[in-house]
Amino acid sequence: MKVALVHDQLREFGGAERVLVALKKIFPEADIFTSTFDKNSLGSHKNLVDGWKVNVSWFGKIPIINRFYSPLRFLTPWIWESFDFSKYDLVISSTGSWMCKGIKTKSPTIHISYVHHPPRYLYGYETAIEWQKYPLIKIYGNLINHNLRIWDFISSQRPNFYIANSEETKRRIEKFYRRDATVIYPPVYIPLKNSKFQVPNSKQASISQIQNSNYYLTVSRLARAKHIDILIHAANKQRFNLKIVGTGRDEKYLRNIAGPTVEFLGNISDENIKNVYRNAKAFLFASVDEEFGIAPVEAMGYGLPVIAYRSGGLPETVKENANGYLFDKLSADSLIEKIKLLESLSEEKYLEMRKTARHESEKYSFENFKKHLLEFIRKATPCFGKASP
């Protein structure tokens, strides 16, 4: 089979890009199609795309202008409909805000769309920028979004099959597109069993690690919908140590409100972040309407309990009083209540929670993702069974 992988954009590296890397690992000969591509913007992860054949859209080839996708997003239909996939047997789109599921394919080519989320800005979910508070931008945005919602629905009928990254995303696909989807959870990097980064096997070693764990951790883009400010306000109020991994447009504001117990680590490599995970007490997460939440599950892989805001797909992975806690109000006080519960646990109960967190994370391994994806493709694509990926 000749396979093409279509991805919204390659100008940053997050959970969606990790899924693309996994897809490329499963289909190493696949060609990549994307709207815009800037290898240097991938930071410490740019080596992951070495050797890829990346086909960039006409929009992505125009210097400077391709950086202004948000105000020019009315061009989205022309971006995706400009690609030709007639020579491919299978096309897998990895789609979110940039709506690459809107590509056109013709029989016998099969198009499977892996949906991270429908575009948040079209359907009333929180976005990185609160653009509605600027009158002129609000008027312009609403005009554009009205037409894009129409196109988004029309183009949503094009894929032959849908895969959702969570039950939450599946519900949104049914609500906005009137399409059914199969849930295949995304692959999450977790340390190998019995590695030094996993939960220690012996109770003595585990207790020693507990004694060295003196900070809470979050890993996230520093954007409005992530609500890192809630975590910072909680740390300021309770004076607990908080380490923040990630960068983003809200970094200056967040640094200004941070107290002395809050540390910003910026973007660090996958190798270096292992020790940061290993020595943390628990993982904090306050994102709103997160469809799946890869970072919390990644933290569980290191045996970290997760304290997360009860929203979106988080209840699918964070089980109350088993591998963490869910707080119900988007406030520092609500988060602090759950932190106090964690702090009150006996060493034995805390160790049990760490082990349960690790066990939960193993459901979302690359091996499971590959297994479920290939099973789905074999059923959806008759000729796939005659060829190996």
C-alpha positions, 0 to 999 in steps of 0.5 A: 500500500502507498500511504500518505499522512496529513497533519494540520501544521508542523510549527510546534510540538505537542500531543498531536505531533507525537501522534504523527511521529507514532504514525510515521513509525508505523508507516515509515515509507509514508509521505507527509503533507501539511499546511506549514512546516518549520523544523526549527520551531520544533525545538528539541524535537526537530530530530524526530522529523529527520529524513521525512519527505514533507509536502508543504501546501502553497500557503506554507511556501509563501514567506512571512504570510504563512505565520499569520494563519489565524487571521487568514484561516478563511483560506483553509478550504483552499489549502487542503483542497489543493493537494492531490492524493490520487496515487495513494491507497490510504490517507490518514489525516491527523486533524485538529484546529487546522481541519486537515480532514477537509482534504479531498480523496477519490475512490479507491483511496481510503481516507481515515481521519484521526481527530484530536479535536474539532476546531475549538474556536468554531464551537465555543471552547476556550482557545489560546487567545481570548479574541472575543474581547477585542471588538473588531477582531470579534466581528471579523472572527465571527464572520469568518467562523460562520463560513468555516463552520459550514465548510467544516461540516461539509468537509467532515463528510469526506473521510471514509472513517473516523477515529477519535482520541477519546470518548469525549472527542467521539461525542463531539464528532457525533454532535458537530459532524453527525458521524460515528467514530471509533476510539483509539487512545493516542500513544503516550511515552512511558518509561520501560518496565523496570527502568530507573524511571519507573516506580521502584519495586521495593517499598524501601526504595519507594519510600526513599523516592517519596522523601526526595519528592518535594515539588509538584509538576506541570508540563504544558503550553503556557496558553490561556486554556491551560489555566496555569495561573490556577496552579500558580495561585495555589502554589503562592497560597500554600507555599508548595514548590511548583515546577512548570515545563513549557513555553507559550504566549502567556509566559510573561504574565505567568512569571509576573504572578509567580511567587518564590516557590514557582520555577519555570524550566522552559522547554527541555528535551525528552531525556532531561524531562525524565528526571523532572518527572521522576522526582516530582510528588504529583502532576497538576493539570487545570486545562479546560475541555482537554479532549484527552490530555497526554501530559497527565498520562505521561506523568502516570507512566513515571508513577505520578498521581495526577490532580486535574480539573474535572473537564473534557476527557480527563475523567477517562484516565484520572480515577478519583482516589485511585491514581489521583484526584479531580477538582470540580471548580476552576479555582486555587482553593478547589485544587488545594483541597485535593492537594491536602488530600494527597498530602494526608495519605499514608506512605502505603496509600501513596505508594499504592496510588503511584503504582495504580497510576503506572498501571493506568498509563500502560493502557496507552502505550505505543504498542497498544496504539499500533495494535488497535490502529492496524486492526482498524485499518485491516477491517476498513481497507480490504487490500491492507491484509495483503500488504504489511505496513 
